[in-house]
Amino acid sequence: MAESSVTTSPPRRDEILGKEEKVEMEGEVIEALRNSMFRIRLDNGHETLGYSAGKMKRYRIRLFLGDRVKVDTRSGDYITRV
């Protein structure tokens, strides 16, 4: 009986781990750090690092201490986009 050899490519990383979903939260800027990074206290009490991205970075919109921001992150990330 003849055996047929079938070659398959290895699975992609996103197929193995599954598609990660974005998580959106709100918080308050409590500290401005270098390189446009900020320490943000989320409404649930946790603190995280964030950076400005997208149109905020393009149009140089400034963030000040006490500003309310909406952050989005993927589950498992520790640095978030504002």
ABEGO torsion letter per residue (X at the ends): XBBBBBBBBBBBAAAAAEBBBBBBBBBBBABBBBGGBBBBBBAAGBBBBBBBBEAAAAAGBBBBBGBBBBBBBBBGBABBBX
